[in-house]
Amino acid sequence: MGNLIATSAASGLCPVTIGNLTLTERAPTLTSVSPFKGKKTAVRKALGHWPAPNEAKGNVLWAGRNMAFVVGECAELTRLAATTDQSDAWAALTLEGDALEAVMARLTPLDMAAMEPGATARGLLGHMSALYHRTKTGMDIYVFRSMAQTAVHEITHAMTGVAARATLSA
């Protein structure tokens, strides 16, 4: 019988630093929460809040209609909501640096400059589906684990282009 060895989703491709931009990989506990019919108020009480569309409240990220992701430990909600541990299904990347918006403009049609800290959005990252969460220091990017290496490649390529353009302007 083979031995299973836990590896990161990006298989050692992170961290990447190019210019003043840094891409790192995180491995948070991630749980999807979808309240059962008529239980949204009880779920809100159990979590302390429920995010409106395109927002995050604390560690609870809006992830779609009647769905949120809880980053980190999740309260016991099995009688109130459908919960699924998504930790090994999604990869979590963080992009930080002054040229964040320029990099994101090369990757997604979403206007990241308009996203305030605490905002979330579902959209594309190249040809992949992604969940974006704007933080005070950067952007958390969640992609399907099977696409993590491609996401790192695409983001790194955009980081390289932005850094190269900055050297031409200097």
C-alpha positions, 0 to 999 in steps of 0.5 A: 500500500502506498504512503499518502503524503500531504502536499501544498496545492501549489507544490512549492511554487510559492512564495514568489516575490517580483518587484514589490509584489509577493504571492504566497500560499496559505492553508486555512480551514475552509468550510462552506455553509448553506443555511437550511430553509428558514434557518438563516437567522439561526446561522447568523446568530451562531456565526455572529453575522452573515455577509451580504452579497460581495462582502466579508464579515470577519472570517465569513466570506460571501461565496454565492447565493445563500452560501458563505465560506468560513475561514478558520474554525467553524461553529457547529452548524449541522442542524442549521445548515449544510456544511462541507469542509472545503479545505482540501478542495480550494487553494488559498493564495495571497497577493500583496504589493503596491501594483496589486490592481495592475496585476489583477487587471491583467487577470480578471475583468473585475475592477479590483481598484473599486473593491474596498477591504472586506469586499468579496467577488466571484469571477474569473482568474484567466480561464478559472473560476475564483473567489476574491477577498480584498484585505487591508494589505492585499487580495486573498484569491481562492481557486479550485485546488486542481487549478492552483499551479495554473493560478500561480503560473498566471499570477506570476506571469502578470506580476512579471509583466507589471514589474517589467513595465515599471522598469521601463517607466522608471 
